[in-house]
Amino acid sequence: MLSRRDTLLTSLKTAFGLAIGASSPLGTLLTSPAAASDRPRSADWAIPFGAAIRDWPFQNEPAYRSALIAHCRQIVGEGGLKWADIRPTRESFVFDQPDRHMAFARQNGMEMRGHTLVWYGAMPEWTKTIGSSTEAERELVGHIETVMGRYRGRIKSWDVINEPIPDDPASRSDIRPSIWQQRMGEAHIALALRTAARIDPQAQLVMNEYDIEYVGDRFRRKREAFLRLIRDLKLRNTPLHAIGLQGHLRGEVAIDRDGLSAFIAEIRSMGLDVLVTELDVIDNKLPGPPDLRDAMAAARAYDFLQAIQTVARPKAILTWGITDKYTWVPLWFKRTDGLANRPLPFDEAYQPKLLMRVIEHFAKDPR
Ligand code: XIL
């Protein structure tokens, strides 16, 4: 008779084309029975683990806060520091949410990352009225001075630039449209980084991107366009310290392990660090049964983290949420069978999933 373990590995092979040896490190991770390590103790892992924090459950659900306290060494606001939240009008800065998160981080001995200063998304309507390059420059610099200035020395790592490359770049010099790109062109990126370095010279300045880890032409082009931008910034001695791989993994698409490792090697050769900033597994196109789905998600994350870690040790691994109960994934990637998405390391009842085991494995730095 087939054991549960064999059944799972066979299903993975049928559904996913993934042959995983039962005694391979991944096979063992996916099939070993729940053990003490299923209560992750991230305090002594080589790589700090963290998660994005959503303000509503943070304020209203004690179990949510407890999970963050129990498992995370870092947090990052899912919102709160985005322009739409912090700049409802041109004249105002609303710091309530990030201040709350910062107080929580400090009380619990966590670091808080800053997300984000320059992004095309979550821009308040009024920014459309920014008319000239001079005005755009003034607004962007003023924003970074005020927001970074407030948290100087307290937020030690900032996603200064988020998602600068279009989904399907037309050329290597293609930059994603935003008010900043429309008014200043690519120069807004260096301006933001230089301003950030001036305001908090100790802070780790990060440029963050998604969709660069998969097999496929579009993703190879995105990697190349991102690398072109990074190289140009470094050639001009622009302060930039690390690249953030968001890691919103599409469950059904294979990781280009060689392509991703080569990308990381190139980043390292420029002296840049790597972080995993928003890991989760988008599971709308994965099969329904939770056991199989969780194993597939964990296997994807394994491929992703291993391709990075064979080249460099990430400075942090953060997931974009802690529990399946609160995740952005259904906003864009709802399942058609009515089942809930399961993208995160803990389920809706805050029980650890296979994804957490995989993260723990890499965060302990097995090299
Ligand atoms: C998402 C948040 O999770 C949602 O709650 C919000 O409505 C939209 O933004 N990449 C990013 C994040 O860099 O800022 C996005 O966060 C998810 C994709």
Boltz pocket constraint, residues with backbone or C-beta under 6 A from the ligand:
constraints:
  - pocket:
      binder: B
      contacts: [[A, 78], [A, 79], [A, 162], [A, 246], [A, 278], [A, 327], [A, 328]]
      max_distance: 6.0
